[in-house]
Amino acid sequence: MPRTRPVSWIKAAVRDFEAFPEAAQKICPAALTIAAEAGKADIAQPMCAMGFGVFEVALQFRTNAFRVVYAVQLADEIWVVHAFQKKSTHGIKTPKREIELIKGRLKRLKEILR
């Protein structure tokens, strides 16, 4: 029987996630639990720009889009590195500012976990 990996959050990601509407917050834990059990929720998709093992959970709430980004290839845990409301003015693309923030957090986290 596969074991469930712990889910850890970067403090800034927790803070950002807590600003989501309550109904949107209730959807995400199920997707993270599936990831912790070595699966992938239907609302999760790979973030190709980040490399292998980084996914985003897409939360639709009313007319807003929220995203939670997690990495499965860091240490022995699932790491949530960012949560944000998507306000893209360029279609479905994740804004460059958010991509750079995620890359920076992943880099720092990898250095800490070595």
C-alpha positions as CSV (number, residue, x, y, z in Angstrom):
1,M,0.0,0.0,0.0
2,P,1.5,3.4,-1.0
3,R,2.1,5.8,1.8
4,T,0.6,9.3,1.9
5,R,3.3,11.9,1.7
6,P,3.0,15.0,3.9
7,V,2.0,18.3,2.4
8,S,4.1,21.3,3.4
9,W,3.4,25.0,2.6
10,I,5.8,27.9,2.2
11,K,4.5,30.6,4.6
12,A,3.8,33.1,1.9
13,A,1.7,30.6,0.0
14,V,-0.4,29.9,3.1
15,R,-0.9,33.6,3.6
16,D,-2.0,34.1,0.0
17,F,-4.2,31.0,0.1
18,E,-6.0,32.2,3.2
19,A,-7.0,35.3,1.2
20,F,-9.0,33.1,-1.3
21,P,-12.8,33.0,-0.8
22,E,-13.8,30.3,1.7
23,A,-15.5,28.2,-1.0
24,A,-12.4,28.2,-3.2
25,Q,-10.3,27.2,-0.2
26,K,-12.4,24.1,0.4
27,I,-11.7,22.6,-3.0
28,C,-7.9,22.6,-2.9
29,P,-7.2,20.2,0.0
30,A,-8.8,17.3,-1.9
31,A,-6.5,17.9,-4.9
32,L,-3.4,18.1,-2.6
33,T,-4.5,14.9,-0.9
34,I,-4.7,13.1,-4.2
35,A,-1.1,14.4,-5.0
36,A,0.1,13.2,-1.6
37,E,-1.2,9.7,-2.5
38,A,0.8,9.8,-5.8
39,G,-2.1,10.7,-8.0
40,K,-3.2,13.8,-10.0
41,A,-6.6,15.5,-9.5
42,D,-8.6,16.5,-12.5
43,I,-8.2,20.1,-11.6
44,A,-4.4,19.9,-11.5
45,Q,-2.2,20.3,-14.5
46,P,1.6,20.3,-15.1
47,M,3.3,23.7,-15.2
48,C,5.5,22.9,-18.2
49,A,7.4,26.2,-17.7
50,M,8.6,25.0,-14.3
51,G,9.9,21.6,-15.4
52,F,9.0,18.1,-14.3
53,G,7.1,17.6,-11.1
54,V,5.5,21.1,-10.7
55,F,1.7,21.3,-10.9
56,E,-1.0,23.9,-10.5
57,V,-4.4,23.4,-9.1
58,A,-6.9,25.5,-11.1
59,L,-9.8,26.7,-8.9
60,Q,-12.7,28.4,-10.6
61,F,-14.9,30.4,-8.2
62,R,-17.7,32.5,-9.7
63,T,-16.0,34.6,-12.3
64,N,-12.5,34.4,-10.7
65,A,-9.6,32.0,-11.3
66,F,-7.4,31.0,-8.4
67,R,-4.2,28.9,-8.7
68,V,-2.2,26.8,-6.1
69,V,1.2,25.7,-7.3
70,Y,2.9,22.6,-5.8
71,A,6.0,20.5,-6.4
72,V,6.2,16.8,-6.0
73,Q,9.9,16.3,-6.6
74,L,11.3,18.0,-3.5
75,A,12.4,15.8,-0.7
76,D,9.8,13.4,0.6
77,E,7.0,15.9,0.8
78,I,4.5,17.7,-1.5
79,W,5.5,21.4,-1.3
80,V,3.0,24.2,-2.0
81,V,5.1,27.1,-3.2
82,H,2.5,29.7,-4.3
83,A,-1.2,30.6,-4.3
84,F,-2.6,33.5,-6.4
85,Q,-5.6,34.9,-8.1
86,K,-5.1,34.8,-11.8
87,K,-5.7,38.1,-13.4
88,S,-4.1,37.6,-16.7
89,T,-4.7,40.2,-19.4
90,H,-3.2,37.9,-22.0
91,G,-5.6,35.0,-22.2
92,I,-4.8,31.8,-20.4
93,K,-1.1,32.4,-19.9
94,T,0.2,32.7,-16.3
95,P,1.6,36.2,-15.8
96,K,5.4,36.4,-16.1
97,R,5.5,38.0,-12.6
98,E,3.9,34.9,-11.1
99,I,6.2,32.6,-13.1
100,E,9.3,34.4,-11.8
101,L,8.0,34.3,-8.2
102,I,7.4,30.5,-8.4
103,K,10.8,29.9,-10.0
104,G,12.5,31.9,-7.2
105,R,10.6,30.1,-4.4
106,L,11.4,26.7,-6.0
107,K,15.1,27.6,-6.2
108,R,15.3,28.8,-2.6
109,L,13.4,25.7,-1.4
110,K,15.7,23.3,-3.2
111,E,18.7,25.1,-1.6
112,I,17.2,24.8,1.9
113,L,16.2,21.1,1.4
114,R,19.7,20.0,0.3
